[in-house]
Every structure is written in structure tokens, then in C-alpha cells.
Amino acid sequence: MFVRRWIKNFIAIAALLSVGCAPAPSSSLSPTPPSDFVEITQTVEVRGAFGDILEVFDAPNLSLTERRTRAAAVKVRSLLQDGHGSGTYMIAHGRRVVVTAAHVVRDESSMAIDGRDGETVVGQVVFRDEDNDIAFIVVPEIESRTAIRYRPQTIYDERIIGTRLAYTGFPSHHDLLTIRGYVASVEHAMVVTNMFGWFGSSGSGVFDLHGRLVGVVSGVDVGRFGFGLRIPLESIVWVAPTSQLDHEIVKIRIMTAYPVGTIHAFPGAAAPRRGGLRD
């Protein structure tokens, strides 16, 4: 009995000594994070459709699609009239284009496209579908923006109801607002969404979480009350769907067009007269 107890005590003392003499962790190593720990980096690398890289500050609350569309959002202005709309800088059929709303370009053949840091280019309107309210502008390279690939959503039925959406645009005097929402209905050849829209946000590319272009902001709903009173309902936004386009005609127009040269000017800062609320 005495020998067995002595052996047990010896084993316990040896175990304690082995733990106490274990080398301390190196100060150069960080402690192992818990399993649900997510490291937030300071910057994120975003690649454009041509492989060009743009380093932007990482906003951990934004999805990858939202970060990319923020880097591709542009302001679309008339060369002849006041006001502005919004658009998205994209690569479609091997060309650089800006996708916007048809009522933003109106009947003009060229539009000013504002990037960032005072950069402006002039683009050629090559496709305008007034019934579907979507237009394509072929543009030269915009150095201060990163183009994303044109991937249109082709489904137009109740399967897309509830789809989470986001767009980045320039409502009113604001700069680069990213707005979220979801598809509430499909009716009258349009996608009805629950998200914010206002003057100047017209033409903003509306994307699902997978980066597909569902359409562009076309207008906000108008509530009708007594005595002929009409009030904009800015949380009900009409989106012109890409699913309603003649994609073959779009392809031909883009591939056979030539971009207009660039100019350098300050982007317009005046409050727009035309935009999200169609008239």
C-alpha cells in the first residue's frame, strides 16, 4: 500500500512539474481567436471586369456586390440642360458602357459622365428603350471608377419577389448613397420594390446579392388622395427590368458604336430638376 501511494504521489508531482516547466508562448505569436472570430482588414481588393484593381476602404457591413457597385456608380448629366441622374459603369460585350434610365438621357445623343475627383468623360448614347426606360451609353475609360461585368437578370415573374436588392446612386444633392431593399411585386412590365428613391437616383443600377443587374431605378410611386392631391411615396420604387430588353439589339448597338473623347471638368453639384420622380 505504501509503495502504491508513493508511486501515485510521484506521478502527480511529475505532472505538475512538466506543466510548470512548459515554455511560455512566443510574444511574436497572436493568441488563437475563437471559432466565431472574423478578422476585419483595412482594405479590400476589388477587380474590375478587365482585371484592373481598385483598393477601397473595407466596409464590413457591405456585401461584395455593394462594394463593387459603389466603385462603379457614376453621375449622368446632360451637356445641354440642368439636372442629373445616376448610372453604373460596366463592361458589356467587350465595351465600356454606362447603364442608366432612358428618361435621364431623354433625346440627347451624348451625355456627360462624372466619375470621382473631378473626372468627367463624354459618352455616346447607343441604345434607348423609352417603353422599358433603360439606356446604354458607350464611354471611354473612366480612370476614377472600376467597371463591373454586365450580367442582366432575365427572370420576370413571381420567383423574384422577396429578392434582396441594393443600388448606389446620387439622390438630390447627396453623394454615393447605397440603398437596400427587396422586390415587392412585378406589375405593368416593371419591378416594384420597397426601398428609397428620389430625384437624381433615376438610372441607378439595382443589383441582387449575386451581382445580377435586375434593372435601373425608374421612378417613385405616387399616392393619390382626395381633391386631386398626389404625393410621392419615396419608399415604393419602380425599377425598369433588364428582363424586358431586346438583348440582341443591345449587343449590336454596343458592338458597332464608337466612344466619344474625354473632357475634364468639375461634376455638377446643383440640385437636379429631374430624376427619380418621372413626369
N, C-alpha and C positions, 0 to 999 in steps of 0.2 A: 504493500500500500504506500509506504513512504517513498519507494523508488518511482512508482507511477505518478504520485503527486509532484515529485521533484521534476520529472520529465515534462509534465504539463506546464509547470511554472517556467521551466527553461524555454519551452516553445513560445509561451506568451511574451516573455522578456525579449526573445529574439525577434518576434514580430514587431514589437514596439520600437526596437532599435532600428529595424530596417525601414520603418516608416519615417522615423525621426531623422535618419541619415540620408533620405532621398534627396537628390539635388533639386534646388529651387528652380522654377521655370525661368527661362531666359527673359530678361527685361525687354528684349527686342521682339518678342512674340506677343501678339494680342490675345486676350482670353477668348476662348471659343464662344461664339454667340449662341444664344438659344435657337431652337429649331425654327421659330417663327420670326426671327430677326431678318429684316430686309435692309441691306445697305443702300443708302441714297447717295449717288455720286453727284458731283458738282456740275458736270456737263454730260451731254448725251450726243452721240454722233448720228446725224440724220443724213441718209444718202438720197440724192435726187434720182430721177428716172434715167439720167445719163451717167449715173455713178458719181457725180460730184458730191462733195461732202460739205455739210454745214454744221458747225458746232454751235449749239444753242444751250442756254441755261436749262438744266433739267427741272421741270415742274412735276414732281412726283404724283400730283393729283390729275395730271393729264395723261390720256392714253397715247400710244404711239401715233395713231391716226390723227389725234388732235394736235400733237406736236408738229407733225408733218404738214397738216393743213394750215396751221398758224404760220409756218415758214413759207407757204405758197400763196397766202392771201394777198390780194392787191386791191388798189382802189382804181375804179374805171371812171374816167372823166371825158366829157365832150370837149372837143377842140373849139367849138363854136358857141356853146351855151354854158350857163352856170349849172351847179349841182354835180352830184357824183353818185355812183353805185359801187358795188363790190364785185369781185371775181376771184377765180382761182387759177394760178399759173400751173400749167400741166404739159405733159408730153402725150400727144395723140397722133398716131400714125407717123411717127418719126419726126414730127414738127413740134415746135413750141407754140402753145396756144394759151389764151385766157378764155375760160368758160364763164359766161355771165348771163343775165336775163336780156331778152330781146328788147324789152321796153327801156332798158338802160342805154342801149346803143341807138334806139329809135331808128331813123332812116339814114344815119350817117355811115360813111364808108371807112372812116378812120377814127380811132379813139386814142386818147392819152391813157397810159397805164402807169400808175405810180407804184414804185417799189418802196424801198426804205432809204433813209439818209439822203433825201432829195433826188433820188434817181427816177427818171421818167423815160419811158420809151413810147413810140407811136406804133400802134398795131393796125392791121388791115382786117376789117370785118368781112369774113368769108362765108358765113352761114348765119341766117337769121330766120327763125321759125316763130312768127308772131302768134300763131294759134297755140303753140306749146310754150311760148315765152322763154326760149333758150337761144343764145347766140354764141358763136365761136369767133375769136379774134386771133389771127396768126401774128405772132410777135417775134422780135429778135430776142436774144438772150437778155435776161434781167439779172444782173450780177448780184443784186442785194436780196434776191429771192431764190428759193430752191424748188424747181418744178417737181411735181409728183405725177405718177402714171395715171392716165385716163382709164378708169375701169367703171363703166356705167352699169347701174343696176337695171336689169331687164325685166324684172317681175313687177307686174302691176295688178295686184288682186289682194284679197284679204290676208294672204300669207305674210304680208309685210306690216300689218297692223301690230303695233306694240314694239316695232323695231326701234332701238335706241339710236339717236341721231346727234350730230353736232355740226356746227358751222362756225367759221370765223369771218367776221365782216367789219364794216365801218358804219354802224348806225349813227345817224345825226353827226355830231361833232366828235364822236368817240374814236379811239384808235385801237384797232385789233381787239375786238371783243369776241371771246369764244363762248358760244351759246349752246346749251344742251336741251334735248327734248326727246320726243318719240312720235311715231306715226299714230295718229288718232283715227284716220279714216282715208278711204280713197273714193273720190267722187268728182264728177264733172271733169274727168281726164286730168285731175290734179291729185297731189298727195296733201292731205290736211294734217298738220302737225300741231302739237302742243309745245310751243317754245316761243321765245321773244323775237319780235321783228319790228323794225321801224324804218323811217326814211333813211336811205343810204345803205341799208343792208340788202337791198334788192341785188340779185345776181350772185350772192354768196353761195359757194358750193356746199351742199348739205350731204354729209357722208354718214354711212353706218360705221359700226365699230371695226369692220373688216376692210375699211378703206374704199368701199364702193361708192361711187357718186350716185346718190339717189335722185338728185336734181338740184335746182337752184332756187333760192328764195324769190318768190314772185310777188307776194303781197300779203297784207294782213287782212283779216276778216273785218267786216263792218256790220255792227249790230244795228238793227232798225227798230226804232221806238216810235211812240206817238208823235203827231204833229210834224212828221217828215224828218225827225231828228235821226242822224246817222253818226254813230260813234265807233272809231276804230277799236277793235279788240286785239291788242298787240300780242296777246298770248296764243292766239289762233293764227298760225302762219300757213299760207298756201305755198306749196313747193311745186314748181314745174318739173315733172319727172322726165328723166332721160329715157325711160322705157317707152315713151311715146314718140321718140325721134325716128327719122328715117336714117339709120346709121350708115347706109351705103352712100347716100348723098353727102352726109357729113364727111365721110372719108375722102370722097372725090374732091370736095371743095377744099379741104385742108391740104391734100397732097399736091394739088395743082396751083396753090397760092404762093405768093412771094411776100415776105415781110417787108414792112416799111422801115426806113432807117431810124436811128435813135436821136433823141434830143436830151438835153439836160436842163431841168427846171425844178423849181420847188413844187411839191404836191399841193393841190388846192386845200385850203383849210376852212373855207367859208361853209356855213351850214347849208346843206343841199336843199333844193326846192323839189327834187323828185327822188323817189326811192321806193321804200318798202310798200307804201300805200299807192296802189295803181289807180290811175284816173282815166 
